[in-house]
Amino acid sequence: MLPPIALVTRLNREEEQAWLEVLRRAMPEERILPFGELEPQERRLAEIAIVANPDPADVAALPGLSFIHSLWAGVERLVMELGVTAPPIVRLVDPELSRVMAEAVLAWTYYLQRDMPAYRKSQSEKVWAPREYRHPGDVAIGLLGLGALGTESAARLTQAGFRVEGWSRSPKMLENVVTHHGEEGLKTLLASSDILVCLLPLTAETRGLLKAERLALMPQGASLINFARGAVVVAEDLLAALDRGHLEHAVLDVFEKEPLEEGSPFWAHPNVTVLPHISAPTTPVTAARIVAGNIAAWRASGTLPKTVDRQRGY
C-alpha cells in the first residue's frame, strides 16, 4: 500500500471537503487524507503534502515529506511561513489559471479603455455625457511580470489590438511585445504605460515596488490594475497619486489584509474599483489533474516539476 498523502489546509470544513473529493477523483489509486485524520504513524510515513494555506506546525508534523504541492499559484506566504528548511515546494502551474487571469486582464483593461468608471459616475449624477472613443491601438499597456500569467495576458491584449510592453526581472522575449528588464527598463515601462497591469509575485524585491517615485513616472491620467499581491503597491502612495489626479483610476483585486478592512479608504474612493480577489480563481478540476500528473511522475521516476526558488520566492 502506498503511504498516505496529507491534505493540509486552513480552509473551512466545506472547502476542504470539496478539494478532498476532487483530488480523490483525480487520483483514485492514492490514499489522500486530511491532516487531522492522519494517525501518528501515518504522519511519519507521509511523503507528500498537498497544501492550501497550511498551518506551518501541521507541515512540520510530517517529518518524512519529499515535497509539498501547493494548490495555488501564489506561494509567497507558504515560503515565508515554512522557512528555508522546508521540503521542496511545487507551485500550481495551470494553463486554465493563466487563461482565466488573461481573461480578467483583458476585461478590466477594456473597462478602463472604454471609460467605464466615468460612465458609472455620470449615471450616479444623472448626467448624459458621451466620451470620445479610444481605439485599443492608441492605448499603451504596461505588464509587470512576464511569467505564465503575464505571457498569456500579453497574447490576449495584443490580439485585441492594444500596444503592449512588458517588464520582468530578467530579460525575456515575447512575440509582438516590447520587453524590458532591470531598474532602467522599469522606469521606461512606467513612463510609457497608459494602463499598468501588475502580475508580479510578492518577493523581497517586489514588496513596495510601486511606491511614490515610481508611480510619479507614469503619464498624467494613467491607470493601474493590480492582480498580483497588495503589498507590491504602497497603498498610501497610490491613494496620494489618485487624490492629486496624477493617476485617474485603480482597479484593485488584492490587498495586504483580506478581506479588505471596513475602514479602508479604498472602499469609498471615487477613483478606485475594489474587487474581492476574484481575478483568477483556481479551477479545482484542472488543478487536481495537474497535481495528480505531477505526483504520478514522481512516483514513477522520482523527478519533480520545477520547484520554488527560495531565494527568489517563486
N, C-alpha and C positions, 0 to 999 in steps of 0.2 A: 504494500500500500504506500502511495506517495505521502510524504509529510504534508500536513495541512498548510494552506495559505491563510495568513491572517488578514482580515479586513479591519483596518484601524482608522477610525474616523471620530470627529466630534460633531457629526451631523445628528439631527434628531432621529428618533427611532424609525419614523416613517421613511425618511430619506435613506437611511442606512439599509433598511429592508428592501427598498426599491433597487438600490445598487447591488445588493446581495443577489437578488433574483436575476438581474440581467447578466451579472458576472457568472453565475452558475449556469445559465443557459448557454453562454459563450464557451464555457469550459466544463462540460459535464463530467469529464474524466478527473477533474480536480476536486479536492475537498476544501471549500472556502468557508471559513468560519469567522464571525465577528470576534474581535479580540476578547470581549467579555465572556464568550462561551468556550474559550480555549482552556483546557486543563493545564496544570503546571508543566506536565511532561510535553504536551503539545506546543506550549510556548517555547520550550527548549528546542524542539525539533523543527519548528517553522523556519524555512529557508527564504521565503518571500513574504513581503508585506505589501498589500495594496492599500494605499492611503488617500484620505481626503481630509485635510486639516486635522492631522492626528495629534493626540497628546504626546509630547516627547517622552514622557515617562512610560507610556504604553509601548512605544517603539523600543525603548531601552530595555524593556522586559522581555524582548525577543532576542536573545544573545546569539542565535545561530543564523541570522539573516545574511544571505548572499547579496541581496539587493532589495531596494524599495521602489515600487512602481507607483507614481502619482497618477491620480485620476484627472488631474488638471494640468493645463499648460504652464501656469504660473507656479513657480516653486520657491520664490524668494523667502517666504515665511518658513517653509519647510527647511530650507538650508540654514536659515538663521537659528531656528529653534532646535534642530537636531545637532548642529555643530559639525566640526571637521572630522570627528571620529565616527560619524555615522556610516553605514554601508553605502555603496554607490546608489545614486538616485536616478531613476529613469523618469523623465517628464513625458507627459502625453503629447505626442505629435500626431495630430489627426487632421487629414485633409478636409474633413467635414467642418472641423472647427475653423480652419482657415477660410473655407467658403462662407461660413456664417459671419465671420468677422469682416471679410471683404464686402459682403452684402450690407452690413451695418455702416461701414466706412462710406460706401457709395451713397447709401440712403441719407445719411446725415450731412454728407458733402452737398448733395442736392438740396437739402433743407436750407443750407447756408447760401448756396449759389443762387437759389430761386427766392431768396429774401423772405423765407417763411417767418422768422421772428418779427420782422417789420409788419407783415400782414396780420400776424396774431395781435400785435399792438394796435394796429388800425381797427381791427374788429372790436377790441375791448373799448376803443374810443368812439366806435360807430362812425369811422371815417372811411370814405371811399377814396383810396389813394393808390392807383396803379403805379408800379415802379418799372423802370426801364429794364428790359431783359438783358441778362449777361450770358453770352454764349460760353459753354464749357471751355472752349479753346482760348478764351480771354481770362480764364481763372487759373492761377498757378497754385498747385497743391504741393505742399512740402510734407514728405513722410519721414518721421523719425522712427527708425527701426526697419531693417530690411531682411528680417528672418522669414519664416514661413508665412506668418500673418501679413507682414509688410509686402512680401513679394506678390502674394495673391491679391492684396488690396491694390497694389500698383497696377496690376494687369487689368483689374476691373475699372479703375479710374481712367487709364489710357484708352481702353475700349470705349468708354463713354465720352471721349473727346477732351478730357482735361489735360492740361500740361502738368506733368509730374516730375518732381525732383525728389531724391531720397538721400538720407544720411544714415550711416552705420558706423560702428566703432572701428571696423577695419574695412579696407577697400572692397567693394562689390560692384559687379556689372549686371545691369538688368536691361532687357530689351525695351527700347522706347522711353527709358528713364535716365535723366541726368543724375549721376550719383556723386556723393561727396563723403568724406570721412575726416576725422580729426577736428580739432578746435576751429581751424580756419574754414574748413568745409561746413561746419555747423553754422558759423556766422554767415557764410554765403547763402546757405539754405534759408535761414531765418529771414534774411533781408529780402528774399525773393518770393516769400510764401504769402499768398492771399488767404489761404486756409492751411493751417498747420495741423497735421494729424499725428498724434503721439501713440506709438505702438511699442515702446521700448520696455524691456524687462526692468524691474526695480533691482538695482545693484548699488554698491557703494559709489560707483561713478555716476549713476543716473539720478540718485536721490537729490532733489533740489536742482536738477539740471536747468529747468525753465524758471529762472529767477529774474529779478527786475531788469538787470542789464541785458539779459538775452531777450526778454520779451520786448524791450525797447528797440531792438534791432529789427523787429517785424514792421512791415509797412503800416502807415496810418490806416485804420479801418479794417485791419486783418482780423481773422477769427481763429479760434482754437477748438480742436476736437481732442479730448483726452480719453482714449480707450485703453490706456496702459495701466498705470497704478497712480493713485492720488498723490503719493509722495514725490513723484517725478516733477510735479509743479508746485512751486511755493505759493500756497493759497493766498496769502496776504498780498504778494506781489501781483498775482493775477487780478485780484479784486481792485487793486490800485490802478492797474492798466485799463481795466474796464471803466472804472469810475471817472478817469480823466479823459475817456473817449479815444485813447490810443488804439485799443482793441475794441471791435464792435460787438462780438458775441463769443461765448464759450459754451460748447456742448460737453458736459462732464458726466461720465458714466462711472467714474471711480473716485474714491475719496480716502483720505488717510484713516478715518474712522467710518466704518459701515455697520449698520445703516447710518446715513448722514444724520448728524445730531439735529434735533428740532431747532436749536438756536443758531444754526449755521446761517451766515448771511447769504450763502448761495441760494437758499430756498426762495427768497423773495427778490433776488436781484433781477432787475428788468432785462439784463443782457446775459443771463445765464439760463441754459436749459439743463435741468437736473434729470438724470436717468438712474434707475436703481440697479446698476451693474448688470445690464442685460444685453450688452453689445454682442457677446459671443458665448452663450451658454454651451456647456458640454452636452453633446448628444450621447446619452448613455449607451445606446445600441452600438454605434460605431466605435465609441471609446472602449467598450468591453471587448469588441472584436480585435482592436489593436493590442490591448493588454494581453488578450489570450494568445495572439500571434507571437508577441514578444516572449511570453512565458514558455510557449511550446518550443520556440527556437532555443531558449536557454536550456530547457530540459533535454533537447536533442543534442546540442553541441557545447553547451556551457558558455556560449557567447551572448553578450548583451548588446542591445542597440546603444546609440550614443548616450552617455550618462552626463549628468550635470557637472560642469567645471566649477569646483568650489571657489576658485579664485575669482572667476568672472561672475558667478552667481546664477548661471543659466546654462 
